[in-house]
């Protein structure tokens, strides 16, 4: 009986350790490639960490976390979703950290499409399908809409729009040929998988609201020590170098 009791205690201890070594991260889809490098670098310093990453639209994760989604850390493509989670008690406001500023790019695989005119180029007859992320729940989609509106072509491109559930799917529409042009996250085009594929131009940053991106520890991750270590790593020079490599700018963390 003593041996059985010890085995039960040991099993429970090992289970607790296994749970503590897991980190569930919900991340905006513009990070799908960047986080592979971030997490690899984090694991070099934390070899015990078992990081499980889910990528998608920030709005979808916002809704999931409110309904009990088991994520410890949320990396949003904006600051509003993490702030709203904190205000509603689903995340710790003190952990909110602006990790990057994202950029928009107009991207096509068709060498015959001239992007020299910037956003005005997407209104030309040659472009029959334009992909953007869904503005209803994707910050990059809202930024794309704002840029198109400022350029005065939003109404003209309505019949051409193909909307991705997130910014990674938006890029896939261009890759697959289901869209002639896409307004996508610059970070995706800086990845080894897409670098040099097709051609692009950046959308000037004064043509859309700043894509300031923030991370936060959720209520679910409050007692997970890996969550705090992961957030600290996001602020490290090693992580900053990776964000730079993927085309992200440095955010302003002086105020929250």
C-alpha positions in Angstrom: 0.0 0.0 0.0 2.9 2.4 0.8 4.4 1.7 -2.6 1.1 2.3 -4.3 0.7 5.6 -2.4 4.2 6.7 -3.4 3.5 5.9 -7.0 0.3 7.9 -6.9 2.1 10.9 -5.4 5.0 10.6 -7.9 2.5 10.4 -10.8 0.7 13.5 -9.5 3.9 15.4 -9.1 5.1 14.5 -12.7 1.7 15.5 -14.0 1.9 18.9 -12.3 5.4 19.4 -13.7 4.2 18.6 -17.2 1.4 21.0 -16.9 3.7 23.7 -15.6 6.1 23.1 -18.5 3.4 23.8 -21.1 2.7 27.2 -22.4 -0.3 27.9 -24.6 0.1 30.9 -26.8 -2.6 32.6 -29.0 -1.0 34.7 -31.6 -2.1 37.0 -34.4 -1.6 35.4 -37.8 1.0 38.0 -38.9 3.3 36.2 -36.5 2.9 32.7 -38.0 6.5 32.6 -39.3 8.2 35.1 -36.9 7.1 33.1 -33.8 8.8 30.0 -35.1 12.1 31.8 -34.6 11.0 33.5 -31.4 9.9 30.2 -29.8 13.1 28.4 -30.9 15.2 31.1 -29.3 13.1 31.0 -26.1 13.5 27.2 -25.9 17.2 27.5 -26.1 17.0 29.4 -22.8 14.1 27.4 -21.5 14.7 23.8 -22.7 11.9 22.5 -20.4 9.3 24.6 -22.1 6.6 23.0 -24.3 5.2 25.8 -26.3 1.9 25.2 -28.1 1.0 28.1 -30.5 -2.3 28.7 -32.2 -2.4 31.5 -34.8 -5.5 33.2 -36.2 -7.3 36.5 -36.1 -6.9 38.6 -33.0 -10.7 39.1 -32.8 -11.4 35.4 -32.8 -8.9 34.8 -30.0 -10.4 37.8 -28.1 -13.8 36.0 -28.2 -12.3 32.6 -27.3 -10.4 33.9 -24.3 -13.6 35.5 -23.0 -15.3 32.1 -23.3 -12.7 30.2 -21.4 -10.1 29.5 -24.2 -7.1 27.9 -22.5 -4.4 30.3 -23.6 -1.8 31.6 -21.2 -0.4 34.4 -23.4 -2.2 36.4 -26.1 -0.2 38.2 -28.8 -2.6 40.5 -30.5 -2.1 42.5 -33.7 -3.5 45.5 -31.9 -3.6 46.9 -28.4 -7.4 47.2 -28.0 -8.2 43.5 -27.7 -5.7 42.9 -24.8 -6.8 46.0 -23.1 -10.5 45.0 -23.3 -9.6 41.6 -21.9 -7.9 43.2 -19.0 -10.8 45.6 -18.4 -13.2 42.6 -18.3 -11.0 40.6 -15.9 -9.8 38.0 -18.4 -6.2 39.2 -18.4 -3.7 41.0 -16.2 -3.4 44.6 -17.3 0.0 45.0 -15.5 1.5 42.4 -17.9 0.4 44.3 -21.1 3.5 44.8 -23.3 3.7 46.4 -26.8 6.0 44.1 -28.6 5.9 45.5 -32.2 4.5 47.8 -34.8 3.3 46.1 -37.9 3.3 47.3 -41.5 1.1 46.8 -44.6 2.3 45.7 -48.0 0.6 45.5 -51.4 1.6 42.2 -52.8 1.2 40.4 -56.1 2.6 37.4 -57.9 1.7 38.8 -61.3 4.7 40.6 -62.9 2.4 42.4 -65.3 0.6 44.3 -62.4 2.4 47.6 -61.8 2.3 48.5 -58.1 4.1 51.8 -58.6 0.9 53.8 -58.0 0.5 52.3 -54.6 -3.1 51.7 -53.4 -4.4 53.4 -56.6 -3.1 50.3 -58.5 -5.6 48.0 -56.9 -8.5 49.9 -58.6 -7.2 49.3 -62.1 -9.2 46.9 -64.3 -6.4 44.5 -64.5 -7.0 43.6 -60.8 -10.1 41.5 -60.6 -9.7 40.1 -57.1 -8.2 42.0 -54.1 -7.6 40.1 -50.9 -7.7 41.8 -47.5 -8.2 40.3 -44.0 -11.8 40.7 -42.7 -12.0 44.1 -40.9 -14.7 42.7 -38.6 -12.1 40.8 -36.5 -8.6 41.3 -38.0 -6.7 44.5 -37.2 -4.7 44.2 -40.4 -8.1 44.1 -42.2 -9.2 47.3 -40.5 -5.9 48.9 -41.4 -6.3 47.9 -45.0 -9.8 49.3 -45.2 -8.7 52.6 -43.6 -5.8 52.8 -46.2 -8.1 52.1 -49.1 -10.6 54.7 -47.8 -7.9 57.3 -47.4 -6.7 56.5 -51.0 -10.3 57.1 -52.2 -10.6 53.6 -53.8 -12.6 51.7 -51.1 -15.9 52.0 -53.0 -14.3 51.1 -56.3 -12.8 47.9 -55.0 -15.9 46.5 -53.2 -16.8 44.1 -56.1 -13.2 42.8 -56.1 -12.8 42.1 -52.4 -11.9 38.6 -51.2 -11.7 38.5 -47.4 -9.5 36.2 -45.4 -10.4 35.1 -41.9 -7.0 36.3 -40.9 -3.9 37.9 -42.5 -2.2 34.6 -43.2 -5.2 33.3 -45.1 -5.2 36.6 -47.0 -1.7 35.9 -48.2 -2.7 32.4 -49.1 -5.3 33.8 -51.5 -2.6 35.6 -53.4 -0.3 32.5 -53.3 -3.0 30.3 -54.7 -4.0 32.7 -57.4 -7.5 33.3 -55.9 -6.6 37.0 -55.7 -4.5 39.1 -58.1 -3.3 41.4 -55.3 -3.4 41.3 -51.5 -2.9 43.9 -48.8 -0.9 41.8 -46.4 1.4 41.9 -43.4 4.9 42.9 -44.3 6.2 40.4 -41.7 4.8 37.5 -43.9 6.8 38.7 -46.9 10.0 38.9 -44.8 9.7 35.2 -43.9 12.1 32.7 -45.6 9.0 31.0 -47.1 7.8 34.1 -49.0 10.8 36.3 -49.3 11.5 37.0 -53.0 8.1 35.6 -54.1 6.3 38.0 -56.3 6.8 41.8 -55.8 5.4 44.3 -53.3 5.3 47.9 -52.2 4.8 49.1 -48.6 1.8 51.2 -47.7 3.0 54.5 -46.2 2.5 54.4 -42.5 0.6 57.7 -42.5 -2.2 56.1 -44.6 -3.6 53.9 -41.9 -3.9 53.8 -38.1 -0.7 52.5 -36.4 -0.6 48.7 -36.1 0.8 48.7 -32.6 0.7 45.1 -31.4 0.6 44.0 -27.8 0.9 40.9 -25.7 -0.7 40.1 -22.4 -0.9 37.3 -19.8 -4.4 35.9 -19.5 -6.2 34.9 -16.4 -5.6 31.3 -17.4 -1.9 31.9 -17.5 -1.7 33.9 -14.3 -0.2 30.9 -12.3 2.0 29.6 -15.1 5.6 30.7 -14.5 6.4 30.1 -18.2 4.0 32.9 -19.1 6.0 35.5 -17.2 9.3 34.1 -18.6 7.9 34.2 -22.1 6.7 37.8 -21.7 10.1 38.8 -20.4 11.8 37.2 -23.4 9.6 39.2 -25.8 11.2 42.3 -24.3 14.7 40.9 -24.7 17.3 42.0 -27.2 17.3 38.5 -28.7 13.5 38.7 -29.4 13.9 42.3 -30.7 16.5 41.2 -33.2 14.0 38.6 -34.6 11.1 41.1 -34.7 13.4 43.5 -36.7 14.3 40.7 -39.1 10.7 40.2 -39.9 10.1 43.9 -40.6 8.5 45.0 -37.4 9.2 48.4 -36.0 10.0 49.2 -32.4 6.9 50.2 -30.4 6.6 52.8 -27.7 6.3 51.2 -24.3 6.6 54.4 -22.2 2.9 54.6 -21.7 0.1 52.0 -21.5 
